[in-house]
């Protein structure tokens, strides 16, 4: 191990040399109060920034003992410290000073969700920040004095402010952990209360815009705090806040109705994001949803490989089968059918569906259309939705503004008016009942063994995130823009990381995708980030890992587990 003084000497020695000389920085350096690990040095000023780790003994930090009381509080503290480090970077780092992003010190970017992140590791021994430094240059000539300022002055100040702080920061950290612990308690209590989702009274559900997930404020326009109808009001005990009252959505089929711009989709969006905790004062911080809930939508053009969609679509023209359906260009109805079947394969207990992003012919077919169209291969969702719950335990929350026939198959109907809910189940029902069809999912078809396409790009494997909504596997690009419950690009980075492990495991073991992903995922989350040096990862759900695999063009499936024919095109 070298000293901080030796690091300074190296920087002065390589000043004005070619950029490759920065490689001499790789190693370990002992500073006053922390140890700096330089794990990777970038190859040029335009490359991804250099990866650093700063480790501080826990006893030398201001972190309260209660932060380590349980896994929930530890996770929330790590998330808070990531945000604090990022704030201090903006406060202390002097910004870009040279070519590319030269001079920047950064850490994983965060959104409104509280997530398990690799950017901070906290345990009983130490606190570790995984951060990045864009080592400065003009062209490809090292700017030694600026690098010295970054690593010898700015970085230590950022680390000190982020690990040794005053009581005001400690209070904010405690609130952050309290809120997340309460959210986890509410979420874990859903099942015992017979619920699939909970929205607390006083919650602020609207967001600033479609591209800004921060809460709407009174300065942005009228803000209506959420208020539960009395008939759906429940009270759940939280460890810090105490009793929390709000609207509980029970298991079964729930329809959310209302006119345009009255808050239907806003409520559903809050529910779908309720699989994650949120920041204090986010407005949605105590909205809790079953952790395996999956948003379902039509996804025109996606690839499908050997999915049994026969519960929804069968008897295609020319005798094409749908028990092992494949296409490179799915229609709205076939993609939505496949998305539901893949969600069942991933083990969901709750489907979230918005009429506005669904295929109309998949959702419903009225009596006039039934009378005219004699050869209809699609069994609409409305015909099997009750069987999905009563026979398979799959609940659904459905938003609709025009398909009133769903009232007849609903257990609960909620009317949204002026962003406030009213429970109108009895009022919405009529004496007319839809002819229900049993939902039959072949268990074998939900146990597909899937092999990824070759990850080789040249002589190296390539598993990489390409922004929030795309990944690259070898020469194959995977579009995951329709996976609305991926909250951050850091989760996409983690999916790419886990797909590498999945691909390695498939080389030695042929087992169903669902069980292999489960095994890899559980091993990953149980080991934590202590032995993983990367600081740009945030834990996704196993569902999004499986859905990414399913959207990868060129995957191969085992025919042993799937019955029937393979349809090679989607007509």
Steps between C-alpha positions, in 0.01 A plus 500: 500500500627846406440832669314811391840669469613233255181553298585870480853414386365278221267778379784750490725252321252425222389863446492586126567139400273292279167389645609135532735606782193532726508117521772546763225610741342154524552369852424580864583822686473579869353844575432667833168340601438273202654257253474574128486214249557595136347194335491612137654788310331616180691469174430850369307812608195396297475151654286404800651668810751333729352281776594578861405363841544693824477288816454651847494306826145511635619629839646807323165599347195687633263222399263422790491144632130474417588516129608136525202377703365296208534451126238762415669775699844407366375510141335840556818636661711386203252669266510822707880508507512459122283811468706687761825417318348620170390826666847557641656429160295787357598719794877435503610368160597789273342341194627430149860611449631371172407261222178298519376487859848561645493606863166357608458288814171309505303213647198300387209724398177450691129556444200517732520131593696359794692205357771256599808651335861398451616862533521474881578193709430520872567228756617456858862559398508783248327745269608493137419748223533376140549814296649620172760754392540628145876543505585833334684560177530750221469286193688193619754689709469452877411808705684401817418803721125459437519127571687580820228745602234238430655202678701666777266786593146479359438125542611489868275798577203329330566179692530684831174692453324179390615286794545747787204732517305710748172428677289657224629244248461222757136599548441490125666159479282370785184627328610336174544166679178539703292563190647205314457269800135608526449440127644149533272430796192612306603294199558186708161548670300502176453125483375465859242773430383332178634787292711542187564874537469782753484877438520713816278797569681824425720348228590728208477275194541734198850558362641819351494355147536183301879538510533639854417260783513767770166571673271771373509804728247774564724738305455273195119501515215360711608207716240264646615284793372144475201408718366148536131423466364375833401163355863421405675668792740285700753580771838327511758533775843633401802472734588871497195693382255285696151441355473595132154529342422486132337312215563129490442328166388143572597187312289419199400705197504876556383747235601866521263709289447869431515771240810628334743704713337397829789295635443138389837445337672708768365263765611195300844651445539554874396139561745359243784706653390386847714188460785732610539734796523874434670800654352689795268776374471326162124476551504128419740394776244275671321371190557124522431235237549123488868458416436271201242728333555533125384776264358344183462682170484439128846507346478505122812375325662310787651156444334194657661159525306180581237648732172316556238769428219250438299611808439822305564424133440176312371359171699736279445479123668215310525288813780696664540405865538730799617261772860582408466835330793684342522819297752773427228765472211456742167674460333686786284205601767228473754713688254569782410132522870406512570766762236351730623144454860611564382680814344175623828324423677763712265427792281809514193523721376836365455635147476876443332601174408835349243498220688785328811283444315179416386337176125559471424160345692330780305678773138465390263408219140620505192298404468663158856406409444146627196470278681621188847344539460121508866395487662695781819341640525739794347425837484850652630560850154585629388140439776341714587767753279353772634150444854634525422615852260232622693202356859632502510778761609769251350837592459785250477876533361643179457863395223564251321801362286327241464126567211498747440127452791442740272621782317169470808293579648729767519439872571869560423805288663833580386822331759778476363854487719807551784270614291358785372139514146381567411134542197429274505120466129436557396803297713390203378143486205397283306178475679413176796268551767416248534141389813401690756261353739297717859621483725200437878546507703189421752478792765352269484806274597720795827310545687587183876453491641803314849550359622850411654581162879506481641776720821515298594824329836443341714313752313625809162446661273805498227545761433873534222745576442758230314760701181442696304309236746285304768234550758339278584128501779435250370646174136490619323810632205445735222760520349508851332840472160339570611373843352794688600376846873540438560818697862589418781433255690347794248215503555450127876482572427234761281299262789491251732391783262218601444386142872422484455272802189348344686429176790339690259282700313387187827364359515238775137452603184469294212596725190716463571869467278585797685276745846592366429874523361447851814314607736760354294788638479360853873427506568853378284685754609279790871568438452877469753727333790439734690293243383695195711807432271669249317804632240544225255222589152518655305180565210434259226244555533148369192567282686765297795264454271234354310752286831622355596145407162454332550816292839393371492410132675175419434317826459122477252301705491136600220320321485235774296725725263649243212326328372556152617680190717806448347785300775677311310814405224718642228558252 
